Amino acid sequence: MIGNQSQHYISPEEYLKLEEVSHIKHEYIQGEIYARAGANDAHVTVAGNLFALLKNQVRGSGCRVYMSDMKAGIESRNIYYYPDVMVTCDERDKAFQSFKKYPCLIIEVLSNGTEAFDRGDKFADYQEFETLQEYVLINQKRQRVECFRRNAEGLWVLYSYTQGSEIHLASVDFRTSMEAIYEDVTFTGNDSEEAN
């Protein structure tokens, strides 16, 4: 996330109206907007692979899969983020056209510029979603997937997957190989281009 911080408080309603006509995407955090940076090849490829795999999984189930153009709206925190991939199976979300309030699964592809934020404050904010069952972090420098799953006591339990693993996302009863997630990704060892 690039800090293109506004000097003045912007209401959520103003933000949503501005975002409808904006040529670039902005995230909204408690009255301030932040321009989103572009993504590199690995980031876009991993997110696209996951979208396609999940779309096939939930087809006909009533669940919807969204890529980075759909906002997740956290009313209790006055925040709107653009997750890389998000799934909602809640009928109430049909009422919202530009954001979703009841996701069960959120996936973020990590990069140098956002990793600390994705693991820290953003994860804490996402935990405000009562419907969220899993938060998944995908490494784009090597084959590694971290799935934080909410258990019956409301605690977040980490399930870590590495090369050769089968990944299981219980929120949508989805299983796939690590190779499918990283299909067409070339690991170059050079991540200096990572911005998103």
C-alpha positions as CSV (number, residue, x, y, z in Angstrom):
1,M,0.0,0.0,0.0
2,I,1.3,3.4,-0.9
3,G,0.6,6.2,1.6
4,N,-1.2,8.8,-0.5
5,Q,-2.8,10.1,2.6
6,S,-5.6,12.6,2.5
7,Q,-5.3,15.7,4.6
8,H,-9.0,15.8,5.4
9,Y,-11.4,13.3,6.8
10,I,-13.5,11.6,4.2
11,S,-16.7,9.8,5.2
12,P,-17.3,6.2,4.1
13,E,-20.2,7.4,1.9
14,E,-17.9,9.9,0.1
15,Y,-15.2,7.3,-0.3
16,L,-17.6,4.8,-1.9
17,K,-18.8,7.5,-4.4
18,L,-15.3,8.6,-5.3
19,E,-14.2,5.0,-5.7
20,E,-16.9,4.4,-8.2
21,V,-15.4,6.9,-10.7
22,S,-11.8,6.6,-9.8
23,H,-9.3,5.3,-12.4
24,I,-7.1,3.8,-9.6
25,K,-8.1,1.8,-6.5
26,H,-7.9,3.2,-3.0
27,E,-8.2,1.5,0.3
28,Y,-10.1,3.4,3.1
29,I,-8.9,3.4,6.7
30,Q,-10.9,5.4,9.2
31,G,-11.4,8.5,7.1
32,E,-8.2,8.4,5.1
33,I,-7.6,7.0,1.6
34,Y,-4.5,5.2,0.4
35,A,-3.7,4.5,-3.3
36,R,-3.0,0.8,-4.1
37,A,0.2,0.0,-5.9
38,G,0.3,-2.2,-8.9
39,A,1.3,-5.9,-8.7
40,N,4.0,-8.0,-10.3
41,D,3.6,-11.1,-12.5
42,A,3.9,-13.7,-9.7
43,H,1.4,-11.8,-7.6
44,V,-1.2,-11.6,-10.4
45,T,-0.6,-15.2,-11.5
46,V,-1.1,-16.6,-8.0
47,A,-4.2,-14.6,-7.4
48,G,-5.6,-15.6,-10.8
49,N,-4.9,-19.3,-10.2
50,L,-6.7,-19.2,-6.8
51,F,-9.6,-17.3,-8.3
52,A,-10.0,-19.9,-11.1
53,L,-9.6,-22.9,-8.7
54,L,-12.1,-21.5,-6.2
55,K,-14.6,-20.5,-8.8
56,N,-14.8,-24.1,-10.0
57,Q,-15.1,-25.3,-6.4
58,V,-18.0,-23.1,-5.4
59,R,-19.9,-23.1,-8.7
60,G,-23.6,-23.8,-8.0
61,S,-23.2,-23.5,-4.3
62,G,-24.5,-20.0,-3.8
63,C,-21.0,-18.8,-2.9
64,R,-19.3,-16.0,-4.9
65,V,-15.5,-15.6,-5.5
66,Y,-14.1,-12.1,-6.0
67,M,-10.7,-10.9,-7.1
68,S,-8.9,-7.7,-6.2
69,D,-11.6,-5.4,-7.6
70,M,-14.2,-6.1,-4.9
71,K,-13.9,-4.3,-1.5
72,A,-14.3,-5.9,1.9
73,G,-16.1,-3.4,4.1
74,I,-15.4,-3.6,7.9
75,E,-18.1,-1.4,9.3
76,S,-17.0,-1.8,13.0
77,R,-13.6,-0.4,12.1
78,N,-14.6,2.1,9.4
79,I,-12.4,0.4,6.8
80,Y,-12.5,-0.8,3.2
81,Y,-9.8,-3.1,1.8
82,Y,-9.4,-4.8,-1.6
83,P,-8.4,-8.4,-0.8
84,D,-6.6,-10.3,-3.5
85,V,-9.2,-13.0,-3.4
86,M,-12.4,-13.2,-1.3
87,V,-15.2,-15.7,-1.0
88,T,-18.7,-15.0,0.5
89,C,-21.4,-17.5,0.9
90,D,-23.7,-15.2,2.8
91,E,-27.0,-14.2,1.2
92,R,-26.9,-10.8,2.8
93,D,-23.9,-9.9,0.6
94,K,-26.1,-9.9,-2.5
95,A,-27.5,-6.5,-1.3
96,F,-24.1,-4.8,-1.7
97,Q,-22.8,-4.1,-5.2
98,S,-19.4,-2.4,-4.5
99,F,-18.3,-4.2,-1.3
100,K,-19.0,-7.3,0.8
101,K,-19.6,-7.4,4.5
102,Y,-19.8,-11.2,5.2
103,P,-16.8,-13.0,3.7
104,C,-15.9,-16.5,4.9
105,L,-12.5,-16.6,3.2
106,I,-10.0,-13.9,2.5
107,I,-6.7,-14.5,0.7
108,E,-3.8,-12.0,0.4
109,V,-0.7,-12.6,-1.7
110,L,2.3,-11.3,0.2
111,S,4.9,-8.8,-1.1
112,N,7.8,-6.9,0.4
113,G,5.8,-3.7,0.7
114,T,2.7,-5.1,2.3
115,E,3.7,-8.3,4.2
116,A,4.1,-6.8,7.7
117,F,0.7,-4.9,7.3
118,D,-1.0,-8.1,5.9
119,R,0.2,-10.1,8.9
120,G,-0.5,-7.4,11.5
121,D,-3.0,-4.7,11.4
122,K,-4.9,-5.9,8.3
123,F,-5.3,-9.4,9.8
124,A,-6.5,-7.8,13.1
125,D,-9.0,-5.7,11.1
126,Y,-10.3,-8.8,9.1
127,Q,-10.9,-10.6,12.4
128,E,-13.8,-8.2,13.0
129,F,-15.8,-10.1,10.3
130,E,-17.9,-12.6,12.4
131,T,-18.4,-14.7,9.2
132,L,-14.7,-15.0,8.4
133,Q,-13.5,-18.6,8.9
134,E,-10.1,-18.5,7.2
135,Y,-7.4,-15.9,6.4
136,V,-4.8,-17.1,3.9
137,L,-1.4,-15.6,3.2
138,I,0.4,-16.7,0.0
139,N,4.2,-16.2,-0.4
140,Q,5.2,-15.3,-3.9
141,K,8.9,-15.8,-3.5
142,R,8.7,-19.5,-2.7
143,Q,6.0,-22.2,-2.3
144,R,4.5,-21.4,1.1
145,V,0.9,-21.0,2.2
146,E,-0.2,-20.0,5.6
147,C,-3.9,-20.5,6.5
148,F,-5.2,-19.0,9.7
149,R,-8.5,-20.9,10.6
150,R,-10.9,-19.8,13.3
151,N,-11.7,-22.7,15.6
152,A,-14.8,-23.4,17.7
153,E,-13.4,-21.3,20.5
154,G,-12.9,-18.3,18.2
155,L,-9.1,-18.7,18.3
156,W,-7.0,-18.5,15.1
157,V,-5.0,-21.6,14.4
158,L,-2.2,-21.6,11.8
159,Y,-2.0,-24.4,9.2
160,S,1.2,-24.1,7.2
161,Y,1.8,-25.7,3.8
162,T,5.0,-26.0,1.8
163,Q,6.1,-27.4,-1.5
164,G,4.5,-30.8,-2.3
165,S,1.6,-30.2,0.2
166,E,-2.1,-30.5,-0.5
167,I,-3.8,-27.3,0.7
168,H,-7.2,-27.6,2.5
169,L,-9.5,-24.6,2.9
170,A,-12.3,-25.8,5.2
171,S,-14.4,-22.7,4.8
172,V,-15.4,-23.8,1.3
173,D,-14.3,-27.5,1.5
174,F,-11.5,-26.9,-1.0
175,R,-8.4,-29.0,-1.6
176,T,-5.7,-28.3,-4.1
177,S,-2.0,-28.9,-4.7
178,M,0.7,-26.4,-4.1
179,E,1.6,-26.8,-7.8
180,A,-1.8,-25.7,-8.9
181,I,-1.6,-22.5,-6.9
182,Y,1.8,-21.7,-8.3
183,E,1.2,-22.8,-11.9
184,D,3.1,-20.6,-14.4
185,V,5.0,-18.7,-11.6
186,T,8.7,-18.3,-12.1
187,F,10.7,-17.8,-9.0
188,T,13.5,-15.5,-9.9
189,G,15.0,-14.7,-6.6
190,N,14.7,-11.0,-7.5
191,D,11.7,-9.5,-5.6
192,S,12.8,-5.9,-5.9
193,E,9.9,-5.1,-8.2
194,E,7.3,-6.1,-5.6
195,A,5.1,-3.2,-4.8
196,N,1.7,-4.7,-3.9
